[in-house]
């Protein structure tokens, strides 16, 4: 490779990284940031310091896992129980990683790069990446996603720090309302991006079973609703597909 070719590649990588940065400044990114406003208020109410709240945002990243951890702290759970709850909450991201990694992998992509980028996988970054990564040259997709994921993470670390410092001036009703924007956005985004009606069925079954298991199994309500709803939707979809006459 000549020096001029090396310079051109570096310029191209910088351009695609900045394209990922720009992709983070979007409506989904804004909704996610507004949700972290509510998380900052929750963290302060739980007794966390501003440093702990910001550190938690960068290290755990996925918002539901952080809420689970804060809930465990407030309930006085042991560190092992809290770690298990966070890990269990984050298992849901595994299918997203499995779906995204093949889209990011290029001919010369190192495994370490993919492992590091998987830290940024959460619903907002995943939805944005799956929508736009097809328009990015394959050898530049990891660079694009690095710009997208790092901007979302670092930006919301700043949001948490600023809101934590100003949280006394923010009415709790507004914090709660902003916090609810994320699950609403997640639900609508996943519904719109579903490719099979089985996904819609699984989401409907999860919404119906969630309140039921919250009463029956309050400590495992999300896990039970997601597992039973997902497997039931898959079974129904498979049964219908088998009975459908071949064309």
KOLMARZA-916374 format. One record per residue (C-alpha): z, y, x; residue number from 1; residue in three letters. Coordinates in pm, whole numbers, always signed. Layout:
+--------+--------+--------+-----+------+
:     zz :     yy :     xx :  nr : rest :
+--------+--------+--------+-----+------+
:      Z :      Y :      X : NUM :  ALA :
...
+--------+--------+--------+-----+------+
//
This chain:
+--------+--------+--------+-----+------+
:     zz :     yy :     xx :  nr : rest :
+--------+--------+--------+-----+------+
:     +0 :     +0 :     +0 :   1 :  UNK :
:   -100 :   +336 :   +140 :   2 :  UNK :
:   +145 :   +631 :   +145 :   3 :  UNK :
:    -59 :   +812 :   -120 :   4 :  UNK :
:    -47 :   +510 :   -353 :   5 :  UNK :
:   +329 :   +485 :   -305 :   6 :  UNK :
:   +368 :   +853 :   -399 :   7 :  UNK :
:   +152 :   +804 :   -711 :   8 :  UNK :
:   +368 :   +510 :   -823 :   9 :  UNK :
:   +687 :   +709 :   -770 :  10 :  UNK :
:   +545 :   +997 :   -973 :  11 :  UNK :
:   +446 :   +757 :  -1247 :  12 :  UNK :
:   +792 :   +602 :  -1255 :  13 :  UNK :
:   +952 :   +946 :  -1276 :  14 :  UNK :
:   +722 :  +1034 :  -1565 :  15 :  UNK :
:   +803 :   +719 :  -1760 :  16 :  UNK :
:  +1176 :   +761 :  -1694 :  17 :  UNK :
:  +1154 :  +1113 :  -1837 :  18 :  UNK :
:   +959 :   +973 :  -2133 :  19 :  UNK :
:  +1256 :   +745 :  -2200 :  20 :  UNK :
:  +1488 :  +1044 :  -2173 :  21 :  UNK :
:  +1279 :  +1232 :  -2430 :  22 :  UNK :
:  +1277 :   +929 :  -2661 :  23 :  UNK :
:  +1658 :   +943 :  -2673 :  24 :  UNK :
:  +1640 :  +1293 :  -2826 :  25 :  UNK :
:  +1539 :  +1171 :  -3171 :  26 :  UNK :
:  +1680 :  +1137 :  -3520 :  27 :  UNK :
:  +1838 :   +797 :  -3441 :  28 :  UNK :
:  +1989 :   +945 :  -3125 :  29 :  UNK :
:  +2128 :  +1238 :  -3325 :  30 :  UNK :
:  +2281 :  +1005 :  -3584 :  31 :  UNK :
:  +2437 :   +796 :  -3309 :  32 :  UNK :
:  +2585 :  +1108 :  -3145 :  33 :  UNK :
:  +2732 :  +1218 :  -3477 :  34 :  UNK :
:  +2896 :   +879 :  -3511 :  35 :  UNK :
:  +3059 :   +919 :  -3171 :  36 :  UNK :
:  +3214 :  +1238 :  -3307 :  37 :  UNK :
:  +3411 :  +1018 :  -3545 :  38 :  UNK :
:  +3494 :   +773 :  -3267 :  39 :  UNK :
:  +3636 :  +1051 :  -3050 :  40 :  UNK :
:  +3870 :  +1153 :  -3333 :  41 :  UNK :
:  +3967 :   +787 :  -3386 :  42 :  UNK :
:  +4039 :   +739 :  -3016 :  43 :  UNK :
:  +4265 :  +1042 :  -3008 :  44 :  UNK :
:  +4449 :   +926 :  -3320 :  45 :  UNK :
:  +4506 :   +589 :  -3151 :  46 :  UNK :
:  +4678 :   +759 :  -2857 :  47 :  UNK :
:  +4403 :   +711 :  -2598 :  48 :  UNK :
:  +4358 :   +977 :  -2333 :  49 :  UNK :
:  +4031 :  +1165 :  -2298 :  50 :  UNK :
:  +3955 :   +974 :  -1976 :  51 :  UNK :
:  +4012 :   +640 :  -2148 :  52 :  UNK :
:  +3792 :   +734 :  -2443 :  53 :  UNK :
:  +3505 :   +849 :  -2220 :  54 :  UNK :
:  +3540 :   +545 :  -1993 :  55 :  UNK :
:  +3538 :   +313 :  -2294 :  56 :  UNK :
:  +3218 :   +477 :  -2419 :  57 :  UNK :
:  +3036 :   +411 :  -2093 :  58 :  UNK :
:  +3167 :    +62 :  -2019 :  59 :  UNK :
:  +3169 :   -101 :  -2363 :  60 :  UNK :
:  +2893 :   +121 :  -2507 :  61 :  UNK :
:  +2832 :    -57 :  -2842 :  62 :  UNK :
:  +3019 :   +148 :  -3102 :  63 :  UNK :
:  +3149 :   -138 :  -3323 :  64 :  UNK :
:  +3303 :   -311 :  -3020 :  65 :  UNK :
:  +3488 :     +8 :  -2929 :  66 :  UNK :
:  +3619 :    +40 :  -3284 :  67 :  UNK :
:  +3740 :   -320 :  -3267 :  68 :  UNK :
:  +3920 :   -246 :  -2939 :  69 :  UNK :
:  +4083 :    +69 :  -3074 :  70 :  UNK :
:  +4192 :   -126 :  -3382 :  71 :  UNK :
:  +4345 :   -393 :  -3160 :  72 :  UNK :
:  +4530 :   -127 :  -2962 :  73 :  UNK :
:  +4665 :    +35 :  -3279 :  74 :  UNK :
:  +4780 :   -302 :  -3414 :  75 :  UNK :
:  +4961 :   -389 :  -3090 :  76 :  UNK :
:  +4748 :   -694 :  -3008 :  77 :  UNK :
:  +4770 :   -853 :  -2664 :  78 :  UNK :
:  +4507 :   -777 :  -2402 :  79 :  UNK :
:  +4366 :  -1129 :  -2433 :  80 :  UNK :
:  +4333 :  -1101 :  -2812 :  81 :  UNK :
:  +4170 :   -759 :  -2776 :  82 :  UNK :
:  +3925 :   -887 :  -2514 :  83 :  UNK :
:  +3835 :  -1185 :  -2731 :  84 :  UNK :
:  +3778 :   -960 :  -3035 :  85 :  UNK :
:  +3550 :   -728 :  -2837 :  86 :  UNK :
:  +3356 :  -1021 :  -2692 :  87 :  UNK :
:  +3317 :  -1175 :  -3037 :  88 :  UNK :
:  +3193 :   -845 :  -3175 :  89 :  UNK :
:  +2938 :   -811 :  -2894 :  90 :  UNK :
:  +2791 :  -1159 :  -2944 :  91 :  UNK :
:  +2580 :  -1010 :  -3223 :  92 :  UNK :
:  +2378 :   -822 :  -2957 :  93 :  UNK :
:  +2259 :  -1144 :  -2792 :  94 :  UNK :
:  +1954 :  -1191 :  -3020 :  95 :  UNK :
:  +1855 :   -830 :  -2948 :  96 :  UNK :
:  +1870 :   -891 :  -2573 :  97 :  UNK :
:  +1668 :  -1210 :  -2612 :  98 :  UNK :
:  +1402 :  -1024 :  -2813 :  99 :  UNK :
:  +1386 :   -719 :  -2586 : 100 :  UNK :
:  +1390 :   -874 :  -2238 : 101 :  UNK :
:  +1045 :  -1040 :  -2267 : 102 :  UNK :
:   +904 :   -703 :  -2375 : 103 :  UNK :
:  +1052 :   -532 :  -2069 : 104 :  UNK :
:   +973 :   -796 :  -1807 : 105 :  UNK :
:   +679 :   -717 :  -1581 : 106 :  UNK :
:   +505 :   -920 :  -1315 : 107 :  UNK :
:   +744 :   -796 :  -1045 : 108 :  UNK :
:  +1059 :   -730 :  -1248 : 109 :  UNK :
:  +1375 :   -857 :  -1081 : 110 :  UNK :
:  +1635 :  -1048 :  -1279 : 111 :  UNK :
:  +1906 :   -810 :  -1158 : 112 :  UNK :
:  +1718 :   -518 :  -1315 : 113 :  UNK :
:  +1708 :   -694 :  -1651 : 114 :  UNK :
:  +2079 :   -783 :  -1627 : 115 :  UNK :
:  +2168 :   -420 :  -1560 : 116 :  UNK :
:  +1947 :   -284 :  -1837 : 117 :  UNK :
:  +2093 :   -530 :  -2088 : 118 :  UNK :
:  +2413 :   -324 :  -2075 : 119 :  UNK :
:  +2233 :    -48 :  -2266 : 120 :  UNK :
:  +2131 :   -280 :  -2552 : 121 :  UNK :
:  +2278 :   -164 :  -2880 : 122 :  UNK :
:  +2114 :   -117 :  -3216 : 123 :  UNK :
:  +1993 :   +241 :  -3163 : 124 :  UNK :
:  +1845 :   +182 :  -2817 : 125 :  UNK :
:  +1702 :   -152 :  -2932 : 126 :  UNK :
:  +1529 :     -4 :  -3237 : 127 :  UNK :
:  +1384 :   +286 :  -3037 : 128 :  UNK :
:  +1270 :    +55 :  -2756 : 129 :  UNK :
:  +1105 :   -199 :  -2987 : 130 :  UNK :
:   +921 :    +81 :  -3165 : 131 :  UNK :
:   +783 :   +245 :  -2849 : 132 :  UNK :
:   +780 :     -1 :  -2561 : 133 :  UNK :
:   +445 :   -144 :  -2671 : 134 :  UNK :
:   +280 :   +186 :  -2575 : 135 :  UNK :
:   +429 :   +178 :  -2223 : 136 :  UNK :
:   +250 :     +2 :  -1933 : 137 :  UNK :
:   +429 :   -327 :  -1869 : 138 :  UNK :
:   +521 :   -243 :  -1509 : 139 :  UNK :
:   +685 :    +80 :  -1630 : 140 :  UNK :
:   +880 :    -56 :  -1925 : 141 :  UNK :
:  +1205 :   -112 :  -1737 : 142 :  UNK :
:  +1181 :   +245 :  -1607 : 143 :  UNK :
:  +1122 :   +377 :  -1959 : 144 :  UNK :
:  +1415 :   +181 :  -2100 : 145 :  UNK :
:  +1641 :   +291 :  -1815 : 146 :  UNK :
:  +1570 :   +652 :  -1912 : 147 :  UNK :
:  +1632 :   +581 :  -2280 : 148 :  UNK :
:  +1950 :   +376 :  -2235 : 149 :  UNK :
:  +2112 :   +590 :  -1967 : 150 :  UNK :
:  +2049 :   +910 :  -2163 : 151 :  UNK :
:  +2203 :   +771 :  -2480 : 152 :  UNK :
:  +2506 :   +641 :  -2291 : 153 :  UNK :
:  +2571 :   +944 :  -2071 : 154 :  UNK :
:  +2497 :  +1185 :  -2356 : 155 :  UNK :
:  +2751 :  +1022 :  -2584 : 156 :  UNK :
:  +3009 :  +1011 :  -2306 : 157 :  UNK :
:  +2975 :  +1390 :  -2298 : 158 :  UNK :
:  +2996 :  +1406 :  -2678 : 159 :  UNK :
:  +3317 :  +1202 :  -2682 : 160 :  UNK :
:  +3475 :  +1417 :  -2411 : 161 :  UNK :
:  +3388 :  +1746 :  -2580 : 162 :  UNK :
:  +3484 :  +1635 :  -2932 : 163 :  UNK :
:  +3809 :  +1482 :  -2808 : 164 :  UNK :
:  +3906 :  +1818 :  -2660 : 165 :  UNK :
:  +3816 :  +1999 :  -2984 : 166 :  UNK :
:  +3923 :  +1731 :  -3233 : 167 :  UNK :
:  +4224 :  +1927 :  -3358 : 168 :  UNK :
:  +3982 :  +2181 :  -3506 : 169 :  UNK :
:  +3770 :  +1917 :  -3683 : 170 :  UNK :
:  +3879 :  +1815 :  -4036 : 171 :  UNK :
:  +3946 :  +1438 :  -4060 : 172 :  UNK :
:  +3718 :  +1413 :  -4363 : 173 :  UNK :
:  +3422 :  +1536 :  -4158 : 174 :  UNK :
:  +3504 :  +1296 :  -3873 : 175 :  UNK :
:  +3512 :  +1003 :  -4117 : 176 :  UNK :
:  +3185 :  +1109 :  -4281 : 177 :  UNK :
:  +3007 :  +1141 :  -3946 : 178 :  UNK :
:  +3142 :   +804 :  -3838 : 179 :  UNK :
:  +2986 :   +641 :  -4146 : 180 :  UNK :
:  +2637 :   +766 :  -4058 : 181 :  UNK :
:  +2589 :   +494 :  -3797 : 182 :  UNK :
:  +2631 :   +186 :  -4023 : 183 :  UNK :
:  +2411 :   +354 :  -4284 : 184 :  UNK :
:  +2142 :   +419 :  -4024 : 185 :  UNK :
:  +2175 :    +67 :  -3879 : 186 :  UNK :
:  +2131 :    -87 :  -4224 : 187 :  UNK :
:  +1824 :   +117 :  -4317 : 188 :  UNK :
:  +1661 :    +74 :  -3975 : 189 :  UNK :
:  +1705 :   -302 :  -3969 : 190 :  UNK :
:  +1580 :   -328 :  -4326 : 191 :  UNK :
:  +1266 :   -127 :  -4244 : 192 :  UNK :
:  +1195 :   -317 :  -3921 : 193 :  UNK :
:  +1236 :   -667 :  -4074 : 194 :  UNK :
:   +922 :   -880 :  -4044 : 195 :  UNK :
:  +1024 :  -1159 :  -4283 : 196 :  UNK :
:  +1191 :  -1149 :  -4623 : 197 :  UNK :
:  +1453 :  -1385 :  -4481 : 198 :  UNK :
:  +1600 :  -1088 :  -4292 : 199 :  UNK :
:  +1630 :   -887 :  -4613 : 200 :  UNK :
:  +1794 :  -1184 :  -4785 : 201 :  UNK :
:  +2041 :  -1226 :  -4497 : 202 :  UNK :
:  +2136 :   -857 :  -4514 : 203 :  UNK :
:  +2187 :   -870 :  -4892 : 204 :  UNK :
:  +2398 :  -1186 :  -4865 : 205 :  UNK :
:  +2605 :  -1030 :  -4589 : 206 :  UNK :
:  +2671 :   -721 :  -4801 : 207 :  UNK :
:  +2775 :   -937 :  -5095 : 208 :  UNK :
:  +2990 :  -1180 :  -4894 : 209 :  UNK :
:  +3156 :   -912 :  -4682 : 210 :  UNK :
:  +3402 :   -786 :  -4949 : 211 :  UNK :
:  +3473 :  -1145 :  -5056 : 212 :  UNK :
:  +3571 :  -1260 :  -4709 : 213 :  UNK :
:  +3764 :   -939 :  -4651 : 214 :  UNK :
:  +4001 :  -1065 :  -4921 : 215 :  UNK :
:  +3986 :  -1435 :  -4835 : 216 :  UNK :
:  +3971 :  -1417 :  -4452 : 217 :  UNK :
:  +4057 :  -1059 :  -4358 : 218 :  UNK :
:  +4078 :  -1135 :  -3984 : 219 :  UNK :
:  +3737 :  -1307 :  -3972 : 220 :  UNK :
:  +3553 :  -1134 :  -4258 : 221 :  UNK :
:  +3257 :   -997 :  -4059 : 222 :  UNK :
:  +3209 :  -1319 :  -3863 : 223 :  UNK :
:  +3225 :  -1537 :  -4175 : 224 :  UNK :
:  +2997 :  -1312 :  -4382 : 225 :  UNK :
:  +2741 :  -1282 :  -4104 : 226 :  UNK :
:  +2740 :  -1651 :  -4015 : 227 :  UNK :
:  +2728 :  -1788 :  -4368 : 228 :  UNK :
:  +2489 :  -1521 :  -4495 : 229 :  UNK :
:  +2254 :  -1562 :  -4199 : 230 :  UNK :
:  +2243 :  -1940 :  -4202 : 231 :  UNK :
:  +2207 :  -1949 :  -4580 : 232 :  UNK :
:  +1915 :  -1706 :  -4571 : 233 :  UNK :
:  +1750 :  -1908 :  -4295 : 234 :  UNK :
:  +1795 :  -2232 :  -4489 : 235 :  UNK :
:  +1647 :  -2083 :  -4806 : 236 :  UNK :
:  +1356 :  -1932 :  -4613 : 237 :  UNK :
:  +1283 :  -2263 :  -4437 : 238 :  UNK :
:  +1298 :  -2454 :  -4766 : 239 :  UNK :
:  +1055 :  -2215 :  -4935 : 240 :  UNK :
:   +818 :  -2230 :  -4637 : 241 :  UNK :
:   +814 :  -2612 :  -4645 : 242 :  UNK :
:   +740 :  -2623 :  -5018 : 243 :  UNK :
:   +465 :  -2364 :  -4995 : 244 :  UNK :
:   +125 :  -2536 :  -5005 : 245 :  UNK :
:    -78 :  -2515 :  -4684 : 246 :  UNK :
:   -379 :  -2286 :  -4700 : 247 :  UNK :
+--------+--------+--------+-----+------+
//
